[in-house]
Amino acid sequence: MSENNEVSVNLLLMGRTQSGKSSLGNSLLGSNEFESRLAASSVTTKCRLLSCRIPNFGRRLGKELALRAHVLDTPGVPHSHFSQKQVKPEIGSALLHHFHKGLHMALLVLRADLPLCEEDYHHTLQLVEDLLGPRWKDFTTVVFTHADKLREAKISEKAYLRTAPDTLAALLEMVQHRYLFKGFEDHTMTQERAIILNQIMDYIRANSYQVLEFR
């Protein structure tokens, strides 16, 4: 888990095209390294791993503890340029290559300003299970992007979830209600990173730092 008072975690970004995966990755890194922009087609075309080290992230036994986060960005499925049969093997290969010691948490990215319809729900679950296997539910957190739209509409996160359709409610139940919202336009990137990573680390600690292994 850690060496020399440093904790290292492996994080996977998954979701549909234009869901905000790469933007979330940039928030986790605290810098704009993943290409993220509004476009008429899919922007991310290849899996890419980037890492960051955050000193003084916490304390252990009276000593400062650093966090090293390894973030794997992936093409969206469905993709505007590639078929699902092309994208899935690439993500699977990237997981084996970069996270051969295991995955701490998959971040399933959904847009808060778009409903999770029945077809999307089944498609998403099939994608995640195909890539991560039957234990995916224990290692997945749902991340709602575009949460600034909720604040603009004066809708609280709790009120938003109370209106969730059966599909979204079922998904959150499956992942043991591990979720977080991204969209802190009134915060700096450093502040947003701290908020998001602290929530993710709470879930990883609750999992006793277990990892999902790939064979």
N, C-alpha and C positions, 0 to 999 in steps of 0.2 A: 504493500500500500504506500509506504513512504520510506524515504532515506534522507538522513541528515535534516530532519525536521521539515521535510517537504512531502506533501501529499500530491499524488498524480492521479488524475481521473480521465477516462476516455468517454467522450460524448459524441453521439451520432445525431445528425440532423436529417429528418425525413419529412416528406409531405408533398403536396401537389405543386405543380408549376405555379409560380407567382403567389405562393402562400406566405413567403417571407422567411424562408429557411436561411438564405445567405445573410439577410439583414440581422437575423437572430445570431448567426455565427459571428458577425462583426461586433454585436453587443457583448458576446461572451469574450471575444478577444480584446475588446476595448480599442479597436482600430478598424478602419475600413479596408480590409485586405481581401475579403471575398467580394467578387463583383456582384453588386446588387443595384438594380434599377428597374423602373417601369418599362416594359417592352411588350410588343405584340406577340412575342414568341418566348420560349424558354431561354433564360439567360445562362444558367449553369448547365454545362454540357459534359463535365467530367467530375469524378470524385476528387476532392482535394482536402488534404489534412494540413491544418495549421495549429500552432501551439502558442500559449502564452504562459508566463510565470508571474504570479502576483505575490509579492513579498508581504509579510505581515497580515496575511489573510485571517489568521486566528492564532490561538496559543495552545500549547500542550506542555504540561509539566513545567510551567513557568517560563517556557521558551517560545519565541515567535515562530509561527508556522507558516510556511509559504505554500501556495497552491499552484500546481502546474496543470493546466487544462489542455487536453488534446481534442480538437474539434474537427470532425469529419463532415464536410459538406457534400451533398449528393444531388444528382439531377432529379428533377421532379418526375413523378409518375402519376398520370400520363405526361408525356413529353411531346413538344411540338416538332422535334426533329427525329426522335428515335422511338422505336416500338418498345413496348414493355419487355419483350423478349431480349432486347438489346440492353436496356437499362438495368434490369434486375441482376444479371450476372456481373455487371461492372461493380454494382454496389456490394454484392456478395464477395467478390474478389478483393475489393478494397477493405472490407471488414477483416478478412483473413490476413491480409498483408499488414495493415496498420494496427489492428487490435487483436493480434494473435494471443495476447495475454488476457484478453477479455474486455467486455464492454460494461461500463458502469451504468450508463443511462442513455436510452434512445429518447430523443426529443421529437415528438410527433407534432408537427406544426399545422395548426388550423387557423383560418382567418375568423376573427370574432365578428366581422361584418358580413359573413356569408353563412347561410345555414348548412348543416351537415345533412344532406339528403340521403334517402335509403340506398340509392345506387352507390354514392360516394362512400357511405359507411361500409358496405360490404367489400367494396374495392379496396378501401384503406386497410381493413382488417386482414384481408387476404394478402396484401402486399407485405404488411408487417410480419405476419406469421410465416410467410414464405422465406423472408430474409433472416428473421431472428429465431424462428422455431417456436415450439409450444410454450416456452417460458417467457415469452415477450411481455406478458402482462405484468410480471414482477420487475421489469427493467425499462418501463416506458412512462414518460411524463408527457401530458398534453400541454402544448404551449399555444395560447391564443394570441396571435399577432393582431395588429391594427386595433388594439384596445383603446387607442385615443379616440376612435369613432364612438365608443361607448360613452366616454366622458363628454364628447361634444353633444351627444344626445341626452346627457344627464341620466345615464343608466348605470347603476352600480353593478359591480361584478356579481354580487349575490342575486340581484334582480335579473341580470342576464341569464344566469344559470337556472333560475326558477322557471324561465320560459323555454328551457332547452327541450328539443324534441326527444322522442324515445330513443332515437339513434345516438344522440350525443350523451344522454343520460346513461345509456347502456355502456358506451365506451368509457366514460368516466368511472363507472362502477367496476369495469374490468381492470382498470389500472389503479384501483384502490383510491380513487379521487386524488391522484397526483396530477396537479395542474397548476399553471401559473399564467399570468397575463403580461404581455409585452406591449409597451406603448407609453413611454414616460417622456413625452416631449418637453416637460418642464424640468427634467433632470439632465445633467451632463452625461456623456457616455460613460465616464468612470462611475458615476452614481448608479446609472442603470445597470452596468455590469455587476456591481456589488449586490444590488437588489436581486437580480436574476440568479446569479451564482449562489448566493446564500440560500435561496429557495431550493435550487437543485441539490446543493450539498446537504441540506436537511433530509431530502429524500434518500440520497446515497448513504448517509449515516444511518438512517432508519433501516436500510438494507444491510447494515453492518459491513459496508464496503464490499459486498459480494460482487462478482462479475459474471456476466453471461458469456460463456465460452463458445467458440466456434470450432467445429471439427472439419 
